[in-house]
Amino acid sequence: MNIEEKILKSSRVVAVVGLSPKPERPSYGVASYLKEQGYRIIPVNPQVKKVLGEPCYPELASVPEPVDVVDIFRRSEDVPPIVEEAIKIGAKAVWMQEGVIHEEAAAKAREAGLMVDRDKCMFKEHHRLERGGD
């Protein structure tokens, strides 16, 4: 089982950092799809009060429940403090969406025992697995 499969199969609660309230944005499409697939979506965006009918939190530290995976929709240079927060809150995994890569932060997360995926889309990977992994 590859890392994408492990994360997708072992996670139910996904904190989406940088989730936009705009339906045309990739973060909205991915989160909406994951919610339809039965994942609990927790929006994390200090600029917004609610997304996809869910209350939005300004940072990971303010999320009042355990998080399985932190899905990051931010620029690569913004990743290190998000990974630090993911480690502090006890997340099991960090997922950096397509185009988001930060090797040092990924290494730090792995050292802390988190599963890490980077430069991949959770929607595309989930969809691929649902179709039989082709």
PEQUIGI-V492084 format. One record per residue. N is the residue number from 1. RES is the residue in three letters. PHI is phi as a letter, one per 40 degrees, with the letter a starting at -180 (999 if undefined). PSI is psi in whole degrees, 0 to 359 (* if undefined). D_FIRST is the distance of its C-alpha to the first C-alpha in Angstrom with 2 decimals. Layout:
BEGIN
n=N res=RES phi=PHI psi=PSI d_first=D_FIRST
n=N res=RES phi=PHI psi=PSI d_first=D_FIRST
END
This chain:
BEGIN
n=1 res=MET phi=999 psi=128 d_first=0.00
n=2 res=ASN phi=c psi=172 d_first=3.80
n=3 res=ILE phi=c psi=323 d_first=6.71
n=4 res=GLU phi=c psi=313 d_first=8.16
n=5 res=GLU phi=c psi=315 d_first=6.07
n=6 res=LYS phi=d psi=313 d_first=6.47
n=7 res=ILE phi=c psi=311 d_first=9.98
n=8 res=LEU phi=c psi=324 d_first=10.88
n=9 res=LYS phi=c psi=335 d_first=10.09
n=10 res=SER phi=c psi=356 d_first=11.72
n=11 res=SER phi=b psi=143 d_first=14.56
n=12 res=ARG phi=b psi=333 d_first=17.78
n=13 res=VAL phi=b psi=119 d_first=20.30
n=14 res=VAL phi=b psi=116 d_first=20.18
n=15 res=ALA phi=c psi=120 d_first=23.07
n=16 res=VAL phi=b psi=104 d_first=23.79
n=17 res=VAL phi=c psi=121 d_first=25.94
n=18 res=GLY phi=g psi=18 d_first=28.37
n=19 res=LEU phi=c psi=122 d_first=28.16
n=20 res=SER phi=c psi=147 d_first=31.17
n=21 res=PRO phi=c psi=358 d_first=33.42
n=22 res=LYS phi=c psi=118 d_first=34.03
n=23 res=PRO phi=d psi=336 d_first=32.32
n=24 res=GLU phi=c psi=351 d_first=32.35
n=25 res=ARG phi=c psi=143 d_first=30.17
n=26 res=PRO phi=d psi=321 d_first=26.44
n=27 res=SER phi=c psi=321 d_first=25.73
n=28 res=TYR phi=c psi=315 d_first=27.64
n=29 res=GLY phi=c psi=316 d_first=25.89
n=30 res=VAL phi=c psi=312 d_first=22.35
n=31 res=ALA phi=c psi=319 d_first=23.47
n=32 res=SER phi=c psi=314 d_first=25.41
n=33 res=TYR phi=c psi=312 d_first=22.53
n=34 res=LEU phi=c psi=321 d_first=20.23
n=35 res=LYS phi=c psi=317 d_first=23.25
n=36 res=GLU phi=c psi=331 d_first=23.75
n=37 res=GLN phi=c psi=2 d_first=20.21
n=38 res=GLY phi=h psi=2 d_first=21.15
n=39 res=TYR phi=c psi=147 d_first=20.08
n=40 res=ARG phi=c psi=120 d_first=22.95
n=41 res=ILE phi=b psi=130 d_first=24.06
n=42 res=ILE phi=b psi=107 d_first=26.20
n=43 res=PRO phi=c psi=137 d_first=28.12
n=44 res=VAL phi=b psi=107 d_first=29.07
n=45 res=ASN phi=a psi=114 d_first=31.98
n=46 res=PRO phi=c psi=348 d_first=35.38
n=47 res=GLN phi=c psi=354 d_first=37.25
n=48 res=VAL phi=b psi=147 d_first=36.42
n=49 res=LYS phi=c psi=325 d_first=37.24
n=50 res=LYS phi=a psi=141 d_first=35.01
n=51 res=VAL phi=a psi=137 d_first=32.28
n=52 res=LEU phi=f psi=33 d_first=30.93
n=53 res=GLY phi=g psi=6 d_first=33.22
n=54 res=GLU phi=b psi=143 d_first=31.56
n=55 res=PRO phi=c psi=142 d_first=33.48
n=56 res=CYS phi=b psi=140 d_first=32.63
n=57 res=TYR phi=b psi=147 d_first=32.54
n=58 res=PRO phi=c psi=333 d_first=33.94
n=59 res=GLU phi=a psi=166 d_first=31.27
n=60 res=LEU phi=d psi=323 d_first=28.27
n=61 res=ALA phi=c psi=337 d_first=30.65
n=62 res=SER phi=c psi=358 d_first=32.58
n=63 res=VAL phi=c psi=123 d_first=29.76
n=64 res=PRO phi=c psi=12 d_first=30.96
n=65 res=GLU phi=a psi=162 d_first=27.74
n=66 res=PRO phi=c psi=143 d_first=24.41
n=67 res=VAL phi=b psi=132 d_first=21.87
n=68 res=ASP phi=c psi=309 d_first=18.09
n=69 res=VAL phi=b psi=139 d_first=17.40
n=70 res=VAL phi=b psi=113 d_first=20.08
n=71 res=ASP phi=c psi=119 d_first=19.89
n=72 res=ILE phi=b psi=117 d_first=22.40
n=73 res=PHE phi=b psi=63 d_first=24.80
n=74 res=ARG phi=b psi=167 d_first=27.27
n=75 res=ARG phi=c psi=151 d_first=28.44
n=76 res=SER phi=d psi=320 d_first=26.62
n=77 res=GLU phi=c psi=344 d_first=29.70
n=78 res=ASP phi=c psi=357 d_first=29.45
n=79 res=VAL phi=c psi=317 d_first=26.00
n=80 res=PRO phi=d psi=311 d_first=27.06
n=81 res=PRO phi=c psi=332 d_first=29.04
n=82 res=ILE phi=c psi=318 d_first=26.38
n=83 res=VAL phi=c psi=320 d_first=23.79
n=84 res=GLU phi=d psi=314 d_first=26.60
n=85 res=GLU phi=c psi=318 d_first=27.09
n=86 res=ALA phi=d psi=319 d_first=23.41
n=87 res=ILE phi=c psi=313 d_first=23.53
n=88 res=LYS phi=c psi=322 d_first=26.90
n=89 res=ILE phi=c psi=357 d_first=25.94
n=90 res=GLY phi=g psi=25 d_first=22.96
n=91 res=ALA phi=c psi=153 d_first=20.22
n=92 res=LYS phi=c psi=338 d_first=16.66
n=93 res=ALA phi=a psi=157 d_first=15.43
n=94 res=VAL phi=b psi=131 d_first=17.21
n=95 res=TRP phi=b psi=116 d_first=16.47
n=96 res=MET phi=c psi=120 d_first=19.01
n=97 res=GLN phi=c psi=174 d_first=19.72
n=98 res=GLU phi=d psi=132 d_first=20.57
n=99 res=GLY phi=g psi=355 d_first=23.27
n=100 res=VAL phi=b psi=112 d_first=22.79
n=101 res=ILE phi=b psi=128 d_first=22.10
n=102 res=HIS phi=a psi=98 d_first=23.48
n=103 res=GLU phi=c psi=319 d_first=22.18
n=104 res=GLU phi=c psi=317 d_first=24.40
n=105 res=ALA phi=c psi=320 d_first=23.36
n=106 res=ALA phi=c psi=316 d_first=19.63
n=107 res=ALA phi=c psi=319 d_first=20.45
n=108 res=LYS phi=c psi=317 d_first=22.54
n=109 res=ALA phi=c psi=316 d_first=19.90
n=110 res=ARG phi=c psi=317 d_first=17.43
n=111 res=GLU phi=d psi=329 d_first=20.48
n=112 res=ALA phi=c psi=1 d_first=21.10
n=113 res=GLY phi=g psi=7 d_first=17.71
n=114 res=LEU phi=c psi=147 d_first=16.26
n=115 res=MET phi=c psi=146 d_first=12.88
n=116 res=VAL phi=b psi=134 d_first=14.02
n=117 res=ASP phi=b psi=148 d_first=13.45
n=118 res=ARG phi=a psi=153 d_first=16.53
n=119 res=ASP phi=f psi=35 d_first=18.35
n=120 res=LYS phi=b psi=156 d_first=16.15
n=121 res=CYS phi=b psi=125 d_first=17.30
n=122 res=MET phi=d psi=320 d_first=15.76
n=123 res=PHE phi=c psi=307 d_first=17.73
n=124 res=LYS phi=c psi=318 d_first=16.63
n=125 res=GLU phi=c psi=318 d_first=12.87
n=126 res=HIS phi=c psi=315 d_first=13.44
n=127 res=HIS phi=c psi=317 d_first=15.81
n=128 res=ARG phi=c psi=315 d_first=13.62
n=129 res=LEU phi=c psi=321 d_first=10.95
n=130 res=GLU phi=c psi=329 d_first=14.11
n=131 res=ARG phi=c psi=0 d_first=15.50
n=132 res=GLY phi=h psi=14 d_first=12.79
n=133 res=GLY phi=g psi=17 d_first=10.74
n=134 res=ASP phi=c psi=* d_first=13.69
END
